[in-house]
Amino acid sequence: MFRRTGLRILTLTAALAHATVPALADCNKDAMLVFDGSASMVEFVYEPGRGTRIAEARLAMAEAIPEIAPLRRIGLLVYGPGGADGCSGITLRFPPRQDAAEPIISAVDSLRPGGLTPLSSSVLRAAEVLEHRTKPGIIVVVTDGNETCGGRPCETGQVLSATSDDLTIHVIGFRVNVDYWAWNNPEQKALGHDDTVARCLADLNRGQYIRADTIEDLVKALTDTLGCALFSDLRTRPLRPRLPG
């Protein structure tokens, strides 16, 4: 009986090790969350039961981030408020750190949106924080729409693709409102679809572009992009190694 039980334990241990080693390798990549704090995040939408984008984003962050942060080092950069003008409000709250759930949630909860949307400049700053030329990393952008500061996300995506060692950029379009005719959003007109021009950043850097229209959508998008393979597997498919006998 003892030998049979011991064999089962050894088999289970081997199965767990085999299942988690590849996933943990992905978890080792540092990530930067680039969060939209522009004035449009507090615009009211005339839909029954809907709050502002920032109110819903806070709820989604509070649900998703505490489960993700223990498995990956995450940093936070916010764009929008606090600059000398509408386009200079790009604030690095902190670089990637362990167990970042509390500071991320606190920063988003205390955020008072304002300013415009310097998408390209913000992503470039996040890439520099990750030392993208020599180190692997992940950027997850949460945005509600356009580049409104004259930047060119498609051009920026090309530059980062050409100069990065191993950088992945994911873009989450949260309750996106696309303006094709924005004078300071020159690439949007040529893009030819209903997604924010920020999609270029993901398409050119091996990432996902995900449209999120609800709190639940945003929770899932954060999990799918910031979470690691081990985290996703455990949520969707419990590990059940086969035991002998």
N, C-alpha and C positions, 0 to 999 in steps of 0.2 A: 504493500500500500504506500509506504514512504517513497519507494523508487518511482511509483506511478505519479504521485503528487509532485515530486521533484521534477520529473520530466515535463509535466504540464507547466510548472512555473518557468522552467528554462525556455520552453517553446513560446509562452506568452511574452517573456522578456525579449526574446529574439524578434518576435513579430512587431512589438512596439518599437524597438530600435530601428527595424527596417522601415517602418511606416513614417517615423518622425524625422529621421536624419535629413532627407531632402527638404522637408518643410522648414526645418530650423535654419537651414542655409539661407532661405529667402527672408526669414525674420531678421537676419543679421544686417540687412541693408537699412541704413538710416533713412528717415523720411522727413520731408518738410510739408506741412499743411499750409497752403496759401489761401487765406480766408477773405472773402469779400465783405468789407466794412463800409462800402460806398453808400451814398444817401438813398439809392434806390432800394436798399434792404429794409427801409422803414416805410416804403410806400404801401398804402392800403389798397387791397384788391377787393372789388365789389363782388365777393362770393360769400354766401351765407356760411358762417362758421369758420371762416379763414382769418388768420391773423396776418401780421406782417411777415415778410421773409425772415427777418432776424429772429422774431419770436419762435417761428417754427424751427429754424436752424438751431437755436439754443436747445430745444427739446430733443432734436435728433442727436446733437453732440452729447448731451447728458446720457443718452441711451447707448450710443455706439462706442464712444471713446474709452470709457472705463474697461470695456472688454478687450479692446485692441491694444491699449498702451502697455500692459504688462508684457506683451510679446514683442514689441518693437520700440526702438528709440524714435521719438517724434519731436520735431520742433514746430514753431508757429510763427508765421509772418502774416500780418494784417495790412491790407491796403484800403485807402479811403480817407479816414479821418486824421486830423492832427497835423497836417502839413501847412506850410506857409501859403500854399495855394491849393486848388482842387486836385492837382495831379502829383503833389510831392508827399502826400501822406502814406508813406511806405514804412512800416515799423516792424523790425525784427523783435518779436517778444522774447524768444529764446531759441537757441540752436537745438538740435536733437538731444534729448535727454531721456533717461529711464523714467518709467512711471509718470508720464507727463499728463495723465488724465486730469488731475485737479487743476494744474495751472492753465491747461487749455480751456477747460470748462469755465474757470473763473475769468479768464481773459475775454471769452465770448460773451459771458453774462454781463460783464461790465462795459462792453463795447457800446459806444454811442456813434452809430453810423453817420458818415458825412463825406463830402468830397466826391471825386469822380473815380474812374476805374483804370488805373495804370497797370493793366494786365502784363504787358511785355516786360516792363521794368521790374515788376514784382517777381515774376518767374525767374528773370535773370539774377536778381538778388538772392533768391532761394537757392538757385543752382550754385552760386558762389559760396554760400554757407555750407553746402554739401561737398564743396571742393570737387566739383563734377569732372574736372579734367583728369583727375587721378584716382578718384574713388567712386564706387558704385553708390547709387542713391535713387530715391523715389520722391517725386513731387506730386502732391494731390492738390489741385486747384478747385476751390468751390466758388462759383461765380454765378451771378444772375443775368449776365448778358454781355454787352459789348465792351470792347476796348474803347475808352472815351478820352484817351490822352494822347492820341496820335501815334501810338505804338503799332507795330506790325507783328502780331502773334505768329503768322505763318512764316515770316522771315526769321523771327526769333527761334521758332521751332527748327528751322533749317540750320541755323548757327549752332544751336545746342546739340543737334544730332551729329554735326560734323566735328565738334570739339570735345564731346564728353566721352569718358571712358566707358561708363555703363549706367546711363541715366534713363529712367522711365518716367514719363509724365502722364498722369491721368487727369482728366477734366470732368468735373461734375457740374452740369448746367442745372442750377436749382431755380425752378420756376422762371425759366429764361424768357426774357423779353427782347427780341432781336429787332434792331432798327437798321434797315438796309441803307437809309439815306443819311446817316450820321456823317457830318463833314469830317470829323476827326477819327473815322473808323474806315480807312480807305480799303482795306482788304475784304470787308464784309460784302460789298457789292459783287465782287468777283467770286465769292464762295459758292453761291448758287443753291443754297438749301436753307432750311429753317433753323439751323443750329447756330449757336454763337461762334464767332470767328475763332474763339479760343480752342475750338476743336482741332485746329491745325497743330497745336502744341502736342496733343495726344497722338494724332495720326502720324506725325513725323518722328515721334520718340517712343514707339512701341507701347503706347498706352491705350487706355479705354476712354471713350467719350460716353458719358452716361447722363441721360436726361432724368432729373428727379423732380417730380411735381408735388409730392406729398412728403410728410415727415417720414413715413415708412420707407418711401423710395430713397430718401437721403440717408437713412440709417443703413439700408442695404448697400447703397453706393459707397459709403465710407468703409463698411466692412469689406466689400469686394476689392477696394483699392488700397486702403491702408493696412487691412488685416493681412496676415501671412497665410500660407497654404495650410499649416497645421490648424490655425484658428477656424478657417472656412470649413475644413474637413470635419472637425469635431462638431460644428453647428449643424451641418447638413447630412453627415453620414457617420454615425457612431462607429468607432473602431471595434470590430468583433473578430479577433484572431481565432482561427480554427484550432481547437485543442484535440489532441489525439485521444482515442478511446471512446 
